[in-house]
Amino acid sequence: MKYQELISSKIKELRLKENLTQEEFAEKIGLSLNGVSNIERNRYQPKANTIDKICSVFKITPAELLIQNSEKNSDIITNINTLLSNCPRKTLQKIYDIILIMLK
């Protein structure tokens, strides 16, 4: 799957998960209903500032729009990302080292 298609499908997946209509979502990010529809159908790629607004609504990072998760793992990954987002770099390095050990 191309990254543009992944972003479009991920935005739609997240919107549906939050039980937002396209109209409600459009209002939250400052786009028209047609704009949201075009993004979700991969007819239009959002600009960086729109990506930032989308990520703000879903409380994710732009990089997470490129992560394809299985449904059962997406909540866990989202929760981990939320917990890690405010950690100092030194703590993140320790967590990373532990994860590497656990995955061996």
Jmol script that loads the backbone (N, CA, C; Angstrom):
load data "model"
ATOM      1  N   MET A   1       0.842  -1.177   0.000  1.00  0.00           N
ATOM      2  CA  MET A   1       0.000   0.000   0.000  1.00  0.00           C
ATOM      3  C   MET A   1       0.890   1.245   0.000  1.00  0.00           C
ATOM      4  N   LYS A   2       0.596   2.191  -0.844  1.00  0.00           N
ATOM      5  CA  LYS A   2       1.350   3.430  -0.903  1.00  0.00           C
ATOM      6  C   LYS A   2       1.077   4.260   0.335  1.00  0.00           C
ATOM      7  N   TYR A   3       2.051   5.105   0.682  1.00  0.00           N
ATOM      8  CA  TYR A   3       1.877   5.873   1.911  1.00  0.00           C
ATOM      9  C   TYR A   3       0.692   6.823   1.852  1.00  0.00           C
ATOM     10  N   GLN A   4       0.373   7.382   0.686  1.00  0.00           N
ATOM     11  CA  GLN A   4      -0.794   8.272   0.575  1.00  0.00           C
ATOM     12  C   GLN A   4      -2.084   7.506   0.883  1.00  0.00           C
ATOM     13  N   GLU A   5      -2.184   6.299   0.348  1.00  0.00           N
ATOM     14  CA  GLU A   5      -3.365   5.475   0.599  1.00  0.00           C
ATOM     15  C   GLU A   5      -3.448   5.076   2.068  1.00  0.00           C
ATOM     16  N   LEU A   6      -2.304   4.814   2.664  1.00  0.00           N
ATOM     17  CA  LEU A   6      -2.264   4.436   4.075  1.00  0.00           C
ATOM     18  C   LEU A   6      -2.748   5.589   4.948  1.00  0.00           C
ATOM     19  N   ILE A   7      -2.294   6.802   4.651  1.00  0.00           N
ATOM     20  CA  ILE A   7      -2.732   7.973   5.408  1.00  0.00           C
ATOM     21  C   ILE A   7      -4.237   8.151   5.269  1.00  0.00           C
ATOM     22  N   SER A   8      -4.733   8.075   4.049  1.00  0.00           N
ATOM     23  CA  SER A   8      -6.170   8.258   3.803  1.00  0.00           C
ATOM     24  C   SER A   8      -7.000   7.224   4.545  1.00  0.00           C
ATOM     25  N   SER A   9      -6.602   5.966   4.459  1.00  0.00           N
ATOM     26  CA  SER A   9      -7.378   4.914   5.120  1.00  0.00           C
ATOM     27  C   SER A   9      -7.257   5.006   6.637  1.00  0.00           C
ATOM     28  N   LYS A  10      -6.096   5.416   7.125  1.00  0.00           N
ATOM     29  CA  LYS A  10      -5.902   5.544   8.571  1.00  0.00           C
ATOM     30  C   LYS A  10      -6.768   6.674   9.126  1.00  0.00           C
ATOM     31  N   ILE A  11      -6.857   7.784   8.398  1.00  0.00           N
ATOM     32  CA  ILE A  11      -7.695   8.896   8.840  1.00  0.00           C
ATOM     33  C   ILE A  11      -9.153   8.446   8.932  1.00  0.00           C
ATOM     34  N   LYS A  12      -9.610   7.739   7.922  1.00  0.00           N
ATOM     35  CA  LYS A  12     -10.990   7.259   7.947  1.00  0.00           C
ATOM     36  C   LYS A  12     -11.200   6.271   9.098  1.00  0.00           C
ATOM     37  N   GLU A  13     -10.255   5.362   9.288  1.00  0.00           N
ATOM     38  CA  GLU A  13     -10.342   4.376  10.370  1.00  0.00           C
ATOM     39  C   GLU A  13     -10.433   5.073  11.726  1.00  0.00           C
ATOM     40  N   LEU A  14      -9.594   6.068  11.937  1.00  0.00           N
ATOM     41  CA  LEU A  14      -9.595   6.786  13.209  1.00  0.00           C
ATOM     42  C   LEU A  14     -10.885   7.577  13.408  1.00  0.00           C
ATOM     43  N   ARG A  15     -11.371   8.190  12.332  1.00  0.00           N
ATOM     44  CA  ARG A  15     -12.616   8.957  12.417  1.00  0.00           C
ATOM     45  C   ARG A  15     -13.772   8.049  12.816  1.00  0.00           C
ATOM     46  N   LEU A  16     -13.863   6.896  12.168  1.00  0.00           N
ATOM     47  CA  LEU A  16     -14.929   5.950  12.478  1.00  0.00           C
ATOM     48  C   LEU A  16     -14.801   5.406  13.899  1.00  0.00           C
ATOM     49  N   LYS A  17     -13.578   5.159  14.327  1.00  0.00           N
ATOM     50  CA  LYS A  17     -13.341   4.654  15.676  1.00  0.00           C
ATOM     51  C   LYS A  17     -13.815   5.662  16.721  1.00  0.00           C
ATOM     52  N   GLU A  18     -13.683   6.937  16.403  1.00  0.00           N
ATOM     53  CA  GLU A  18     -14.129   7.998  17.314  1.00  0.00           C
ATOM     54  C   GLU A  18     -15.612   8.335  17.139  1.00  0.00           C
ATOM     55  N   ASN A  19     -16.286   7.589  16.263  1.00  0.00           N
ATOM     56  CA  ASN A  19     -17.710   7.803  15.990  1.00  0.00           C
ATOM     57  C   ASN A  19     -18.015   9.227  15.527  1.00  0.00           C
ATOM     58  N   LEU A  20     -17.143   9.756  14.679  1.00  0.00           N
ATOM     59  CA  LEU A  20     -17.341  11.082  14.112  1.00  0.00           C
ATOM     60  C   LEU A  20     -17.865  10.957  12.691  1.00  0.00           C
ATOM     61  N   THR A  21     -18.848  11.768  12.353  1.00  0.00           N
ATOM     62  CA  THR A  21     -19.269  11.836  10.950  1.00  0.00           C
ATOM     63  C   THR A  21     -18.219  12.645  10.202  1.00  0.00           C
ATOM     64  N   GLN A  22     -18.239  12.562   8.888  1.00  0.00           N
ATOM     65  CA  GLN A  22     -17.315  13.375   8.107  1.00  0.00           C
ATOM     66  C   GLN A  22     -17.554  14.855   8.396  1.00  0.00           C
ATOM     67  N   GLU A  23     -18.808  15.226   8.555  1.00  0.00           N
ATOM     68  CA  GLU A  23     -19.144  16.624   8.822  1.00  0.00           C
ATOM     69  C   GLU A  23     -18.580  17.086  10.177  1.00  0.00           C
ATOM     70  N   GLU A  24     -18.730  16.268  11.210  1.00  0.00           N
ATOM     71  CA  GLU A  24     -18.192  16.613  12.531  1.00  0.00           C
ATOM     72  C   GLU A  24     -16.672  16.718  12.486  1.00  0.00           C
ATOM     73  N   PHE A  25     -16.055  15.762  11.809  1.00  0.00           N
ATOM     74  CA  PHE A  25     -14.605  15.758  11.695  1.00  0.00           C
ATOM     75  C   PHE A  25     -14.119  16.975  10.914  1.00  0.00           C
ATOM     76  N   ALA A  26     -14.807  17.298   9.828  1.00  0.00           N
ATOM     77  CA  ALA A  26     -14.444  18.456   9.015  1.00  0.00           C
ATOM     78  C   ALA A  26     -14.463  19.728   9.859  1.00  0.00           C
ATOM     79  N   GLU A  27     -15.461  19.851  10.698  1.00  0.00           N
ATOM     80  CA  GLU A  27     -15.570  21.032  11.558  1.00  0.00           C
ATOM     81  C   GLU A  27     -14.400  21.108  12.534  1.00  0.00           C
ATOM     82  N   LYS A  28     -14.009  19.966  13.085  1.00  0.00           N
ATOM     83  CA  LYS A  28     -12.915  19.935  14.060  1.00  0.00           C
ATOM     84  C   LYS A  28     -11.576  20.330  13.444  1.00  0.00           C
ATOM     85  N   ILE A  29     -11.364  19.998  12.171  1.00  0.00           N
ATOM     86  CA  ILE A  29     -10.067  20.279  11.551  1.00  0.00           C
ATOM     87  C   ILE A  29     -10.110  21.477  10.604  1.00  0.00           C
ATOM     88  N   GLY A  30     -11.263  22.102  10.488  1.00  0.00           N
ATOM     89  CA  GLY A  30     -11.358  23.311   9.684  1.00  0.00           C
ATOM     90  C   GLY A  30     -11.375  23.088   8.186  1.00  0.00           C
ATOM     91  N   LEU A  31     -11.932  21.967   7.752  1.00  0.00           N
ATOM     92  CA  LEU A  31     -12.069  21.684   6.322  1.00  0.00           C
ATOM     93  C   LEU A  31     -13.543  21.577   5.969  1.00  0.00           C
ATOM     94  N   SER A  32     -13.806  21.574   4.700  1.00  0.00           N
ATOM     95  CA  SER A  32     -15.174  21.346   4.240  1.00  0.00           C
ATOM     96  C   SER A  32     -15.462  19.848   4.275  1.00  0.00           C
ATOM     97  N   LEU A  33     -16.739  19.515   4.238  1.00  0.00           N
ATOM     98  CA  LEU A  33     -17.147  18.110   4.159  1.00  0.00           C
ATOM     99  C   LEU A  33     -16.540  17.474   2.918  1.00  0.00           C
ATOM    100  N   ASN A  34     -16.562  18.191   1.819  1.00  0.00           N
ATOM    101  CA  ASN A  34     -15.983  17.692   0.567  1.00  0.00           C
ATOM    102  C   ASN A  34     -14.477  17.452   0.714  1.00  0.00           C
ATOM    103  N   GLY A  35     -13.803  18.324   1.469  1.00  0.00           N
ATOM    104  CA  GLY A  35     -12.367  18.154   1.691  1.00  0.00           C
ATOM    105  C   GLY A  35     -12.047  16.866   2.427  1.00  0.00           C
ATOM    106  N   VAL A  36     -12.821  16.584   3.487  1.00  0.00           N
ATOM    107  CA  VAL A  36     -12.615  15.347   4.251  1.00  0.00           C
ATOM    108  C   VAL A  36     -12.917  14.136   3.376  1.00  0.00           C
ATOM    109  N   SER A  37     -13.983  14.216   2.626  1.00  0.00           N
ATOM    110  CA  SER A  37     -14.343  13.115   1.735  1.00  0.00           C
ATOM    111  C   SER A  37     -13.233  12.841   0.731  1.00  0.00           C
ATOM    112  N   ASN A  38     -12.670  13.899   0.167  1.00  0.00           N
ATOM    113  CA  ASN A  38     -11.584  13.739  -0.809  1.00  0.00           C
ATOM    114  C   ASN A  38     -10.326  13.146  -0.179  1.00  0.00           C
ATOM    115  N   ILE A  39     -10.045  13.519   1.063  1.00  0.00           N
ATOM    116  CA  ILE A  39      -8.889  12.936   1.765  1.00  0.00           C
ATOM    117  C   ILE A  39      -9.111  11.447   1.970  1.00  0.00           C
ATOM    118  N   GLU A  40     -10.288  11.083   2.474  1.00  0.00           N
ATOM    119  CA  GLU A  40     -10.570   9.674   2.770  1.00  0.00           C
ATOM    120  C   GLU A  40     -10.627   8.812   1.517  1.00  0.00           C
ATOM    121  N   ARG A  41     -10.940   9.405   0.380  1.00  0.00           N
ATOM    122  CA  ARG A  41     -10.967   8.639  -0.874  1.00  0.00           C
ATOM    123  C   ARG A  41      -9.649   8.765  -1.637  1.00  0.00           C
ATOM    124  N   ASN A  42      -8.654   9.339  -0.984  1.00  0.00           N
ATOM    125  CA  ASN A  42      -7.314   9.481  -1.540  1.00  0.00           C
ATOM    126  C   ASN A  42      -7.299  10.320  -2.827  1.00  0.00           C
ATOM    127  N   ARG A  43      -8.188  11.284  -2.898  1.00  0.00           N
ATOM    128  CA  ARG A  43      -8.207  12.194  -4.050  1.00  0.00           C
ATOM    129  C   ARG A  43      -7.435  13.462  -3.746  1.00  0.00           C
ATOM    130  N   TYR A  44      -7.144  13.675  -2.473  1.00  0.00           N
ATOM    131  CA  TYR A  44      -6.460  14.878  -2.028  1.00  0.00           C
ATOM    132  C   TYR A  44      -5.604  14.500  -0.833  1.00  0.00           C
ATOM    133  N   GLN A  45      -4.358  14.942  -0.831  1.00  0.00           N
ATOM    134  CA  GLN A  45      -3.485  14.710   0.308  1.00  0.00           C
ATOM    135  C   GLN A  45      -3.441  15.963   1.172  1.00  0.00           C
ATOM    136  N   PRO A  46      -3.694  15.808   2.465  1.00  0.00           N
ATOM    137  CA  PRO A  46      -3.705  16.968   3.344  1.00  0.00           C
ATOM    138  C   PRO A  46      -2.330  17.616   3.468  1.00  0.00           C
ATOM    139  N   LYS A  47      -2.341  18.938   3.620  1.00  0.00           N
ATOM    140  CA  LYS A  47      -1.103  19.685   3.848  1.00  0.00           C
ATOM    141  C   LYS A  47      -0.626  19.440   5.272  1.00  0.00           C
ATOM    142  N   ALA A  48       0.599  19.835   5.543  1.00  0.00           N
ATOM    143  CA  ALA A  48       1.208  19.592   6.852  1.00  0.00           C
ATOM    144  C   ALA A  48       0.379  20.180   7.992  1.00  0.00           C
ATOM    145  N   ASN A  49      -0.135  21.390   7.818  1.00  0.00           N
ATOM    146  CA  ASN A  49      -0.910  21.984   8.918  1.00  0.00           C
ATOM    147  C   ASN A  49      -2.222  21.239   9.136  1.00  0.00           C
ATOM    148  N   THR A  50      -2.791  20.672   8.083  1.00  0.00           N
ATOM    149  CA  THR A  50      -4.003  19.857   8.237  1.00  0.00           C
ATOM    150  C   THR A  50      -3.663  18.544   8.930  1.00  0.00           C
ATOM    151  N   ILE A  51      -2.533  17.955   8.590  1.00  0.00           N
ATOM    152  CA  ILE A  51      -2.071  16.735   9.268  1.00  0.00           C
ATOM    153  C   ILE A  51      -1.933  17.007  10.762  1.00  0.00           C
ATOM    154  N   ASP A  52      -1.349  18.165  11.107  1.00  0.00           N
ATOM    155  CA  ASP A  52      -1.206  18.513  12.518  1.00  0.00           C
ATOM    156  C   ASP A  52      -2.559  18.606  13.216  1.00  0.00           C
ATOM    157  N   LYS A  53      -3.541  19.205  12.557  1.00  0.00           N
ATOM    158  CA  LYS A  53      -4.884  19.314  13.140  1.00  0.00           C
ATOM    159  C   LYS A  53      -5.522  17.936  13.303  1.00  0.00           C
ATOM    160  N   ILE A  54      -5.360  17.092  12.293  1.00  0.00           N
ATOM    161  CA  ILE A  54      -5.908  15.729  12.350  1.00  0.00           C
ATOM    162  C   ILE A  54      -5.287  14.969  13.523  1.00  0.00           C
ATOM    163  N   CYS A  55      -3.973  15.054  13.639  1.00  0.00           N
ATOM    164  CA  CYS A  55      -3.285  14.356  14.728  1.00  0.00           C
ATOM    165  C   CYS A  55      -3.705  14.897  16.091  1.00  0.00           C
ATOM    166  N   SER A  56      -3.947  16.176  16.171  1.00  0.00           N
ATOM    167  CA  SER A  56      -4.405  16.781  17.418  1.00  0.00           C
ATOM    168  C   SER A  56      -5.773  16.221  17.824  1.00  0.00           C
ATOM    169  N   VAL A  57      -6.664  16.087  16.858  1.00  0.00           N
ATOM    170  CA  VAL A  57      -8.002  15.540  17.140  1.00  0.00           C
ATOM    171  C   VAL A  57      -7.901  14.114  17.675  1.00  0.00           C
ATOM    172  N   PHE A  58      -7.026  13.316  17.077  1.00  0.00           N
ATOM    173  CA  PHE A  58      -6.907  11.911  17.459  1.00  0.00           C
ATOM    174  C   PHE A  58      -5.844  11.655  18.531  1.00  0.00           C
ATOM    175  N   LYS A  59      -5.136  12.718  18.924  1.00  0.00           N
ATOM    176  CA  LYS A  59      -4.084  12.616  19.940  1.00  0.00           C
ATOM    177  C   LYS A  59      -3.016  11.589  19.536  1.00  0.00           C
ATOM    178  N   ILE A  60      -2.541  11.747  18.307  1.00  0.00           N
ATOM    179  CA  ILE A  60      -1.489  10.880  17.783  1.00  0.00           C
ATOM    180  C   ILE A  60      -0.408  11.749  17.144  1.00  0.00           C
ATOM    181  N   THR A  61       0.698  11.121  16.783  1.00  0.00           N
ATOM    182  CA  THR A  61       1.758  11.820  16.059  1.00  0.00           C
ATOM    183  C   THR A  61       1.556  11.602  14.562  1.00  0.00           C
ATOM    184  N   PRO A  62       2.119  12.485  13.747  1.00  0.00           N
ATOM    185  CA  PRO A  62       2.009  12.276  12.298  1.00  0.00           C
ATOM    186  C   PRO A  62       2.557  10.917  11.856  1.00  0.00           C
ATOM    187  N   ALA A  63       3.578  10.435  12.508  1.00  0.00           N
ATOM    188  CA  ALA A  63       4.157   9.136  12.149  1.00  0.00           C
ATOM    189  C   ALA A  63       3.150   8.009  12.325  1.00  0.00           C
ATOM    190  N   GLU A  64       2.253   8.152  13.280  1.00  0.00           N
ATOM    191  CA  GLU A  64       1.266   7.107  13.538  1.00  0.00           C
ATOM    192  C   GLU A  64       0.250   6.960  12.414  1.00  0.00           C
ATOM    193  N   LEU A  65       0.145   7.981  11.566  1.00  0.00           N
ATOM    194  CA  LEU A  65      -0.739   7.860  10.406  1.00  0.00           C
ATOM    195  C   LEU A  65      -0.183   6.860   9.391  1.00  0.00           C
ATOM    196  N   LEU A  66       1.099   6.559   9.517  1.00  0.00           N
ATOM    197  CA  LEU A  66       1.738   5.625   8.584  1.00  0.00           C
ATOM    198  C   LEU A  66       1.863   4.215   9.152  1.00  0.00           C
ATOM    199  N   ILE A  67       1.387   4.030  10.375  1.00  0.00           N
ATOM    200  CA  ILE A  67       1.478   2.716  11.007  1.00  0.00           C
ATOM    201  C   ILE A  67       0.182   1.965  10.762  1.00  0.00           C
ATOM    202  N   GLN A  68       0.320   0.799  10.181  1.00  0.00           N
ATOM    203  CA  GLN A  68      -0.849  -0.045   9.928  1.00  0.00           C
ATOM    204  C   GLN A  68      -0.944  -1.054  11.060  1.00  0.00           C
ATOM    205  N   ASN A  69      -1.943  -0.887  11.903  1.00  0.00           N
ATOM    206  CA  ASN A  69      -2.117  -1.760  13.064  1.00  0.00           C
ATOM    207  C   ASN A  69      -3.252  -2.730  12.840  1.00  0.00           C
ATOM    208  N   SER A  70      -3.106  -3.884  13.445  1.00  0.00           N
ATOM    209  CA  SER A  70      -4.271  -4.752  13.505  1.00  0.00           C
ATOM    210  C   SER A  70      -5.174  -4.174  14.581  1.00  0.00           C
ATOM    211  N   GLU A  71      -6.469  -4.372  14.467  1.00  0.00           N
ATOM    212  CA  GLU A  71      -7.435  -3.772  15.394  1.00  0.00           C
ATOM    213  C   GLU A  71      -7.135  -4.134  16.844  1.00  0.00           C
ATOM    214  N   LYS A  72      -6.751  -5.387  17.101  1.00  0.00           N
ATOM    215  CA  LYS A  72      -6.550  -5.795  18.488  1.00  0.00           C
ATOM    216  C   LYS A  72      -5.326  -5.135  19.116  1.00  0.00           C
ATOM    217  N   ASN A  73      -4.354  -4.732  18.313  1.00  0.00           N
ATOM    218  CA  ASN A  73      -3.149  -4.121  18.853  1.00  0.00           C
ATOM    219  C   ASN A  73      -3.180  -2.600  18.830  1.00  0.00           C
ATOM    220  N   SER A  74      -4.087  -2.009  18.085  1.00  0.00           N
ATOM    221  CA  SER A  74      -4.044  -0.563  17.909  1.00  0.00           C
ATOM    222  C   SER A  74      -4.245   0.190  19.220  1.00  0.00           C
ATOM    223  N   ASP A  75      -5.127  -0.276  20.091  1.00  0.00           N
ATOM    224  CA  ASP A  75      -5.331   0.401  21.367  1.00  0.00           C
ATOM    225  C   ASP A  75      -4.087   0.311  22.238  1.00  0.00           C
ATOM    226  N   ILE A  76      -3.449  -0.834  22.243  1.00  0.00           N
ATOM    227  CA  ILE A  76      -2.241  -1.010  23.039  1.00  0.00           C
ATOM    228  C   ILE A  76      -1.144  -0.089  22.531  1.00  0.00           C
ATOM    229  N   ILE A  77      -0.940  -0.055  21.226  1.00  0.00           N
ATOM    230  CA  ILE A  77       0.095   0.793  20.650  1.00  0.00           C
ATOM    231  C   ILE A  77      -0.211   2.264  20.903  1.00  0.00           C
ATOM    232  N   THR A  78      -1.456   2.652  20.754  1.00  0.00           N
ATOM    233  CA  THR A  78      -1.847   4.033  21.035  1.00  0.00           C
ATOM    234  C   THR A  78      -1.565   4.388  22.483  1.00  0.00           C
ATOM    235  N   ASN A  79      -1.913   3.487  23.399  1.00  0.00           N
ATOM    236  CA  ASN A  79      -1.670   3.746  24.820  1.00  0.00           C
ATOM    237  C   ASN A  79      -0.183   3.853  25.133  1.00  0.00           C
ATOM    238  N   ILE A  80       0.610   2.989  24.530  1.00  0.00           N
ATOM    239  CA  ILE A  80       2.059   3.045  24.739  1.00  0.00           C
ATOM    240  C   ILE A  80       2.608   4.363  24.206  1.00  0.00           C
ATOM    241  N   ASN A  81       2.199   4.746  23.016  1.00  0.00           N
ATOM    242  CA  ASN A  81       2.670   6.006  22.445  1.00  0.00           C
ATOM    243  C   ASN A  81       2.291   7.197  23.311  1.00  0.00           C
ATOM    244  N   THR A  82       1.093   7.173  23.858  1.00  0.00           N
ATOM    245  CA  THR A  82       0.650   8.257  24.740  1.00  0.00           C
ATOM    246  C   THR A  82       1.522   8.329  25.986  1.00  0.00           C
ATOM    247  N   LEU A  83       1.796   7.176  26.572  1.00  0.00           N
ATOM    248  CA  LEU A  83       2.639   7.154  27.769  1.00  0.00           C
ATOM    249  C   LEU A  83       4.057   7.634  27.480  1.00  0.00           C
ATOM    250  N   LEU A  84       4.582   7.250  26.332  1.00  0.00           N
ATOM    251  CA  LEU A  84       5.961   7.590  25.998  1.00  0.00           C
ATOM    252  C   LEU A  84       6.136   9.024  25.499  1.00  0.00           C
ATOM    253  N   SER A  85       5.071   9.636  25.058  1.00  0.00           N
ATOM    254  CA  SER A  85       5.189  10.946  24.416  1.00  0.00           C
ATOM    255  C   SER A  85       5.756  12.027  25.331  1.00  0.00           C
ATOM    256  N   ASN A  86       5.621  11.877  26.636  1.00  0.00           N
ATOM    257  CA  ASN A  86       6.117  12.900  27.557  1.00  0.00           C
ATOM    258  C   ASN A  86       7.348  12.458  28.345  1.00  0.00           C
ATOM    259  N   CYS A  87       7.918  11.320  27.986  1.00  0.00           N
ATOM    260  CA  CYS A  87       9.095  10.823  28.697  1.00  0.00           C
ATOM    261  C   CYS A  87      10.350  11.570  28.261  1.00  0.00           C
ATOM    262  N   PRO A  88      11.249  11.804  29.209  1.00  0.00           N
ATOM    263  CA  PRO A  88      12.540  12.394  28.831  1.00  0.00           C
ATOM    264  C   PRO A  88      13.355  11.403  27.998  1.00  0.00           C
ATOM    265  N   ARG A  89      14.260  11.933  27.211  1.00  0.00           N
ATOM    266  CA  ARG A  89      15.064  11.101  26.293  1.00  0.00           C
ATOM    267  C   ARG A  89      15.817   9.983  27.027  1.00  0.00           C
ATOM    268  N   LYS A  90      16.343  10.277  28.183  1.00  0.00           N
ATOM    269  CA  LYS A  90      17.103   9.277  28.947  1.00  0.00           C
ATOM    270  C   LYS A  90      16.204   8.082  29.313  1.00  0.00           C
ATOM    271  N   THR A  91      15.000   8.374  29.724  1.00  0.00           N
ATOM    272  CA  THR A  91      14.043   7.314  30.060  1.00  0.00           C
ATOM    273  C   THR A  91      13.664   6.521  28.819  1.00  0.00           C
ATOM    274  N   LEU A  92      13.435   7.224  27.713  1.00  0.00           N
ATOM    275  CA  LEU A  92      13.094   6.540  26.460  1.00  0.00           C
ATOM    276  C   LEU A  92      14.205   5.588  26.029  1.00  0.00           C
ATOM    277  N   GLN A  93      15.456   5.993  26.203  1.00  0.00           N
ATOM    278  CA  GLN A  93      16.578   5.134  25.832  1.00  0.00           C
ATOM    279  C   GLN A  93      16.580   3.862  26.671  1.00  0.00           C
ATOM    280  N   LYS A  94      16.295   3.992  27.967  1.00  0.00           N
ATOM    281  CA  LYS A  94      16.245   2.813  28.843  1.00  0.00           C
ATOM    282  C   LYS A  94      15.110   1.874  28.420  1.00  0.00           C
ATOM    283  N   ILE A  95      13.963   2.449  28.118  1.00  0.00           N
ATOM    284  CA  ILE A  95      12.819   1.639  27.677  1.00  0.00           C
ATOM    285  C   ILE A  95      13.156   0.929  26.368  1.00  0.00           C
ATOM    286  N   TYR A  96      13.781   1.636  25.463  1.00  0.00           N
ATOM    287  CA  TYR A  96      14.183   1.056  24.180  1.00  0.00           C
ATOM    288  C   TYR A  96      15.133  -0.121  24.398  1.00  0.00           C
ATOM    289  N   ASP A  97      16.110   0.063  25.270  1.00  0.00           N
ATOM    290  CA  ASP A  97      17.055  -1.022  25.542  1.00  0.00           C
ATOM    291  C   ASP A  97      16.351  -2.244  26.118  1.00  0.00           C
ATOM    292  N   ILE A  98      15.392  -2.028  27.005  1.00  0.00           N
ATOM    293  CA  ILE A  98      14.624  -3.149  27.584  1.00  0.00           C
ATOM    294  C   ILE A  98      13.822  -3.865  26.525  1.00  0.00           C
ATOM    295  N   ILE A  99      13.206  -3.105  25.642  1.00  0.00           N
ATOM    296  CA  ILE A  99      12.403  -3.711  24.569  1.00  0.00           C
ATOM    297  C   ILE A  99      13.296  -4.580  23.671  1.00  0.00           C
ATOM    298  N   LEU A 100      14.469  -4.084  23.339  1.00  0.00           N
ATOM    299  CA  LEU A 100      15.397  -4.871  22.514  1.00  0.00           C
ATOM    300  C   LEU A 100      15.746  -6.191  23.190  1.00  0.00           C
ATOM    301  N   ILE A 101      15.990  -6.165  24.476  1.00  0.00           N
ATOM    302  CA  ILE A 101      16.303  -7.382  25.216  1.00  0.00           C
ATOM    303  C   ILE A 101      15.116  -8.347  25.204  1.00  0.00           C
ATOM    304  N   MET A 102      13.924  -7.815  25.407  1.00  0.00           N
ATOM    305  CA  MET A 102      12.729  -8.656  25.459  1.00  0.00           C
ATOM    306  C   MET A 102      12.408  -9.299  24.120  1.00  0.00           C
ATOM    307  N   LEU A 103      12.761  -8.637  23.038  1.00  0.00           N
ATOM    308  CA  LEU A 103      12.428  -9.154  21.707  1.00  0.00           C
ATOM    309  C   LEU A 103      13.461 -10.163  21.187  1.00  0.00           C
ATOM    310  N   LYS A 104      14.538 -10.348  21.908  1.00  0.00           N
ATOM    311  CA  LYS A 104      15.562 -11.315  21.478  1.00  0.00           C
ATOM    312  C   LYS A 104      15.144 -12.719  21.801  1.00  0.00           C
TER     313      LYS A 104
END
end "model"
wireframe off; spacefill off
backbone 0.3
color backbone group
